[in-house]
Amino acid sequence: MRIVQLTEAVKFDESRPHAEPVHVDKLGRVLLFGLRTGQAIVEHRAPSSPLYLVVLNGSGVFAGGDGIEHTLGPGAMLVLDPGEPHAIRAPNEDLVFVAVLHGSPWS
């Protein structure tokens, strides 16, 4: 068993959103994201994996394939289908969330 204290592993980059791989193996990867207030992740896709996002701290605006924006805070979980476009921004406060994907291009 391996334990990762996610809130202690959060990193921020003052110039852009930061994604920290906290676990990567052939079965999947877990990334910890830190966005400073005002930062955004432009629309993109995870083409070969469903994507599960869990907000840990702060609040952010999340948009999925339907383009509808949802403001979500700690404890919210998003489930995105493989290839579903999505975008994320932190307009009012710092945002921390974890992303879980199947498979890994780095394993």
Residue frames relative to the residue before (quaternion, step in Angstrom):
aa qw qx qy qz dx dy dz
M 1.0000 0.0000 0.0000 0.0000 0.00 0.00 0.00
R 0.1269 -0.7634 0.6304 0.0605 3.51 -1.13 0.79
I 0.1683 -0.7856 0.5902 0.0791 3.58 -0.93 0.88
V 0.0673 -0.7689 0.6354 0.0201 3.55 -0.97 0.94
Q 0.2562 -0.7375 0.6070 0.1486 3.56 -0.78 1.04
L 0.3053 -0.8168 0.4606 0.1657 3.56 0.02 1.32
T 0.6821 0.4940 -0.3160 0.4368 3.59 0.84 -0.85
E 0.6585 0.4837 -0.3097 0.4863 3.60 1.19 -0.43
A 0.6777 0.5033 -0.2825 0.4556 3.60 1.22 -0.40
V 0.4468 0.7144 -0.4454 0.3028 3.60 1.26 -0.11
K 0.0323 -0.7668 0.6410 -0.0026 3.53 -1.03 0.93
F 0.1789 -0.7635 0.6121 0.1019 3.53 -1.17 0.64
D 0.1822 -0.7143 0.6617 0.1368 3.53 -1.27 0.52
E 0.4336 -0.7378 0.4517 0.2523 3.58 -0.66 1.05
S 0.7239 0.4544 -0.2547 0.4523 3.61 1.14 -0.46
R 0.8083 0.0208 0.0113 0.5883 3.61 1.19 -0.41
P 0.6484 -0.4873 0.3839 0.4413 3.61 -1.23 0.26
H 0.2462 -0.7725 0.5711 0.1282 3.57 -1.07 0.77
A 0.0977 -0.7685 0.6311 0.0394 3.57 -0.96 0.96
E 0.0962 -0.8038 0.5870 0.0088 3.56 -0.63 1.17
P 0.3194 -0.7296 0.5615 0.2246 3.63 -0.62 1.01
V 0.1319 -0.8090 0.5691 0.0652 3.60 -0.65 1.06
H 0.7785 -0.0083 -0.0323 0.6267 3.56 1.31 -0.24
V 0.0731 0.7791 -0.6174 0.0804 3.57 -0.89 0.99
D 0.2061 0.7340 -0.6355 0.1225 3.55 -0.95 0.94
K 0.7455 -0.4238 0.2610 0.4433 3.60 -1.25 0.02
L 0.6696 0.5135 -0.2998 0.4451 3.59 1.16 -0.46
G 0.7981 -0.2091 0.1481 0.5454 3.58 1.12 -0.48
R 0.2637 -0.7457 0.5846 0.1805 3.48 -1.34 -0.12
V 0.1990 -0.7367 0.6379 0.1037 3.49 -1.28 0.66
L 0.0825 -0.7970 0.5983 -0.0028 3.54 -0.75 1.12
L 0.2257 -0.7528 0.6057 0.1245 3.55 -1.04 0.84
F 0.1620 -0.8159 0.5534 0.0427 3.55 -0.61 1.20
G 0.0539 -0.7596 0.6473 0.0334 3.53 -1.14 0.79
L 0.0220 -0.7858 0.6176 -0.0259 3.55 -0.70 1.13
R 0.3481 -0.7053 0.5798 0.2127 3.54 -0.93 0.93
T 0.6708 -0.4786 0.3747 0.4249 3.55 -1.24 0.44
G 0.7921 0.2825 -0.2374 0.4862 3.56 -0.87 1.01
Q 0.6049 0.5581 -0.3704 0.4307 3.62 1.18 -0.25
A 0.0950 -0.7957 0.5974 0.0297 3.54 -1.23 0.55
I 0.2739 -0.6847 0.6457 0.1981 3.51 -1.35 0.47
V 0.3722 -0.7560 0.4959 0.2097 3.56 -0.52 1.19
E 0.6862 -0.4922 0.3337 0.4189 3.55 -1.22 0.46
H 0.1440 0.7547 -0.6239 0.1433 3.53 -0.96 0.99
R 0.3362 -0.7361 0.5537 0.1960 3.60 -1.31 -0.02
A 0.2630 -0.6645 0.6616 0.2270 3.53 -1.35 0.37
P 0.2540 -0.8613 0.4131 0.1517 3.60 0.21 1.26
S 0.8153 0.2878 -0.1398 0.4826 3.60 0.95 -0.70
S 0.7408 0.3498 -0.2152 0.5316 3.60 1.19 0.27
P 0.4559 -0.5726 0.5702 0.3731 3.54 -1.20 0.41
L 0.2297 -0.7616 0.5920 0.1293 3.55 -1.21 0.48
Y 0.1055 -0.7791 0.6172 0.0291 3.54 -0.85 1.05
L 0.0740 -0.7953 0.6017 0.0046 3.59 -0.74 1.08
V 0.0474 -0.7765 0.6282 0.0157 3.57 -1.00 0.86
V 0.3266 -0.7433 0.5554 0.1800 3.56 -0.73 1.11
L 0.2117 -0.7996 0.5557 0.0839 3.55 -0.81 1.09
N 0.8133 -0.0255 0.0859 0.5750 3.55 0.95 -0.90
G 0.7787 0.2854 -0.2393 0.5049 3.56 -1.09 0.73
S 0.3412 -0.7023 0.5641 0.2687 3.53 -1.26 -0.37
G 0.0549 -0.7989 0.5990 0.0030 3.51 -1.21 0.58
V 0.4292 -0.6578 0.5543 0.2752 3.49 -1.37 0.20
F 0.0841 -0.8039 0.5882 -0.0247 3.54 -0.68 1.21
A 0.0395 -0.7778 0.6270 0.0191 3.57 -0.99 0.86
G 0.2279 -0.7773 0.5759 0.1104 3.54 -0.98 0.92
G 0.8295 -0.2567 0.1830 0.4611 3.53 -1.28 -0.44
D 0.6665 0.4979 -0.3109 0.4596 3.60 1.12 -0.52
G 0.4756 -0.7063 0.4093 0.3277 3.59 1.31 -0.15
I 0.5222 0.6283 -0.4225 0.3925 3.60 1.24 -0.06
E 0.3174 -0.7614 0.5392 0.1697 3.57 -0.86 1.00
H 0.0966 -0.7728 0.6268 0.0225 3.54 -1.08 0.89
T 0.2540 -0.7361 0.6061 0.1623 3.56 -0.89 0.93
L 0.0112 0.8247 -0.5588 0.0871 3.55 -0.58 1.23
G 0.1878 -0.7883 0.5799 0.0839 3.53 -1.18 0.69
P 0.8265 -0.2630 0.1645 0.4697 3.55 -1.31 -0.20
G 0.7800 0.3098 -0.2681 0.4731 3.52 -0.98 0.98
A 0.5689 0.5851 -0.3968 0.4203 3.61 1.20 -0.23
M 0.1280 -0.7726 0.6189 0.0602 3.55 -1.10 0.81
L 0.1606 -0.7675 0.6162 0.0742 3.55 -1.01 0.91
V 0.1367 -0.7640 0.6262 0.0746 3.55 -1.07 0.77
L 0.0508 -0.8030 0.5935 -0.0195 3.55 -0.64 1.18
D 0.4609 -0.6854 0.4963 0.2673 3.55 -0.99 0.87
P 0.6315 -0.5043 0.3967 0.4353 3.61 -1.18 0.39
G 0.8271 0.2145 -0.1771 0.4884 3.56 -0.91 0.94
E 0.4949 0.6614 -0.4425 0.3491 3.62 1.21 -0.10
P 0.4013 -0.7114 0.5126 0.2647 3.60 -0.76 0.95
H 0.0550 0.7898 -0.6087 0.0527 3.55 -1.13 0.70
A 0.0899 -0.7647 0.6371 0.0357 3.53 -1.26 0.59
I 0.1355 -0.7903 0.5970 0.0258 3.55 -1.15 0.71
R 0.0675 0.7891 -0.6102 0.0211 3.56 -1.07 0.72
A 0.2836 -0.7386 0.5941 0.1448 3.52 -1.28 0.58
P 0.0731 -0.8748 0.4770 0.0431 3.60 0.37 1.18
N 0.8274 0.2982 -0.1091 0.4632 3.60 0.95 -0.81
E 0.7977 0.0215 -0.0005 0.6027 3.59 1.22 -0.38
D 0.6519 -0.4812 0.3893 0.4381 3.56 -1.28 0.25
L 0.1759 -0.7830 0.5939 0.0567 3.55 -1.14 0.78
V 0.0348 -0.7704 0.6366 0.0028 3.54 -1.00 0.92
F 0.1465 0.7783 -0.6011 0.1068 3.56 -0.86 0.98
V 0.3430 -0.7123 0.5763 0.2072 3.52 -1.28 0.45
A 0.1740 -0.7700 0.6093 0.0750 3.55 -1.09 0.84
V 0.1043 -0.7837 0.6113 0.0343 3.58 -0.91 0.96
L 0.0197 -0.7963 0.6031 -0.0421 3.57 -0.83 1.10
H 0.4523 -0.6485 0.5359 0.2961 3.57 -1.21 0.54
G 0.8124 0.2248 -0.1770 0.5081 3.57 -1.10 0.64
S 0.1213 -0.7963 0.5883 0.0713 3.53 -1.27 0.24
P 0.3714 -0.7216 0.5321 0.2415 3.58 -0.85 0.89
W 0.6753 0.5105 -0.2814 0.4518 3.60 1.27 -0.31
S 0.5689 0.6250 -0.3979 0.3569 3.63 1.16 -0.11
